[in-house]
Amino acid sequence: MRALLVVPRLPGTGFTGDRVRAGQHLAALARAGFETTLVGGLPDGRPLSFPAGAARVLPVPVRGSSVLAGIPLAGIAGQPLQTGLLAGGWGRALREAGGGFDLTVVLLVRLWPHVEAHLGAGPVVLDYIDALAAGARFAAAGDPALWRRLYWRFEAPRLVRLEARAARRCALLLATSERDASELPPPTRSLPLGVVVGEPGEADRGPVVAFSGRLGYRPNEIAVKRLVTRIWPRVFSKMPAAELRIGGADPPRWLRRVPPSSGIRVVSPVADMPRFLREARVVAAPVALGSGTQLKIYEALEAGAAVVAGPEVVARSSTAGFAVPARIASSDEAFAREILSLLADPDQAAREGAAGREAVLRHADRGRFTEELSGLLLQVAT
């Protein structure tokens, strides 16, 4: 059997949730016995990757000039403006891929306007990954910048229409969390990304608090700014031996200028994320906007760190029968209080970390979810 997998960004060109999900689809298709042609965006300056599971890779260069033209064209066409971020030669690549596929899988609805006219007659699976329209509505109410709130207010109804239009063409709809699935056209099915479970390893956890994620992603940057300017000073004033380690790609300039005397260290890039997290006693996730929090939390739990997170993060990371074992905090004061409590009691932090790792082993092993995905894709194709 032959499958076509179309993704916004090729796996191996960076570390984002959609790239991880693309790798999961490749593994699931290979397990189901498909020979897969992979069509994916290749951002400027990134080398072409040939990920495992792909028999053929067709890159679509995503250039700045295409994006500059694509955003206004998306607006004129009534599409969400963010679809312009993926403007490029998708039609050319899909024509080169040919036809006769037994199954087509498309990741991320913002890619849909670029590919829908070029899909064959066979069954199509759309993996929304996240509920973008619901996220837009949330950002329209909660983003600190007025102009961004106005933008999201404009963008949200366009995303709603696009999500509904794409659903009508597809035989299977997927999302990575139950919260997202409930906000998307029915019958969207929740299938978490999960996490790769490794050996526990030796953990030398000093009074270290960690935050991980792509630091140039606005929801992460907002969370880091809150952590650095409002939460961490409350912790550091009471425990000056503690250290906050912020790890991830693309840190903004203001973050690079944070002085070491503040007890903050920025690690970018992170060469080994599991090890980075295994050195932390506590992982803090004061994230309120955006998506991708599920992966952040699962990685922290797998590493055996105690977790303090906002209620939205915990809700999006939990599934039926699996309530994420994290301390929930909403206010800056509550975050600081919970972090200080765990830093001051290494044994309690270790117990909570061990419980979190056990929960991941039982409920969030990516291998189990990949096997479930493989069965679903095979069922649609046959």
Buried (B, 14 or more C-beta within 10 A) or exposed (E): BBBBBBBBBBBBBBBBBBBBBBBBBBBBBBBBEBBBBBBBBBBEEBEEBEBEBBBBBBBBBBBEEBBEEBBEEBBEEEBBBBBBBBBBBBEEBBEEBEEEBBBBBBBBBBBBBBBBEBBBEBBBBBBBBBBBBBBBBBBBEBBEEEEBBEBBBBBBEBBBEBBEBBBEEBBBBBBBBBBBBEBBBEEBBBBBBBBEBEEEEEBEBEBBBBBBBBBBBBBBBBBBBBBBEBBBBBBBEEBEEBBBBBBBBBBBEEBEEBEEEEBBEBBBEBEEBBEBBBBBBBBBBBBBBBBBBBBBBBBBBBBBBBBBBBEBBBBBBBBEEBEBBBBBBEEBEBBBBBBBBBBEBBEEBBEBBBBBBEBBEEBBBBEBBBBBBBEBBBEBBE
